Amino acid sequence: MAERTQHRPRKRFGQNFLVDAGIIERIVNAVNAKDTDAIIEIGPGQGALTDRLVDSCAHLDVIEIDRDLAAEFRWRYESRNNFTLHNQDVLKFDFHTLPPVAGGYRLIGNLPYNISTPLLFHLFESRQLFRDMLFMLQLEVVDRMTADPGGKSYGRLGIMTQYYCRVEKLFRVPPTAFSPQPKVESAIVRLVPYTELPCPARDTAMLEKVVRTAFSQRRKTLQNSLKSLADKHVLSTLGIDGSRRPETLSLEEYVTISDALVEVT
Ligand code: SAM
């Protein structure tokens, strides 16, 4: 986007702007926008992706918290009739206020890393509205989202991401692709919310509670960390060894525990 004034990147908003044309191209290709798509971009920043998306989709909504950057977009895209700016905090943004679109919205964003976990959980709440999501995130966060049981990266974020979505890590992005450069590596991840959950829990709130409680002290055994929710007999009745560590259980096993607790409460 052509800028009228020099913008000084704001750390508090996680502003690391994409400047590598090759990486921008790879992201745009991965999105593969069609002229029938309704896209929402979170944190458009200085428009590295926005300029490309707005030309190739039916409608583009952008959500940007920074007032100065939002003003720049107002000026730049004022004549477009397929562009809507929301100068808001995405964590408070109610996606249900957008007009419904057939097939669902496509969500794109080089996300502010400082709010990535709460933001992902906020988006999961509105997942029925989204056809797919393509995000740039810290590599370590993408590794947690895609982790299998057993490793250090496996935990609440991966379990709940994989509960709601099919998730695929696409490619890594080095710090040199940004200005200013972040201290960490990044990666692109694609999420496709399930229309029918492959492993549905009777009560998702209970599943979230079980997973959160299990991982609140990940060094403890399952029976110790879940003491407040279930006694060890519940686990043994389910054929789950209470001396296991929380990172060794599959999503299916967490759903089994959660369903049993819904029955007894
Ligand atoms: N998309 C641009 C790019 O790739 O160059 C900018 C990405 S930068 C990592 C993150 C963007 O998200 C910034 O523009 C920042 O102002 C915006 N942002 C940060 N926190 C936000 C929030 N809570 N709600 C909406 N936008 C936010």
Residues whose N, C-alpha, C, O or C-beta is under 5 A from the ligand:
A	BS01	SAM	F13 G14 Q15 N16 F17 L18 G43 P44 G45 Q46 A48 I63 E64 I65 D66 Q88 D89 V90 L91 N110 L111 P112
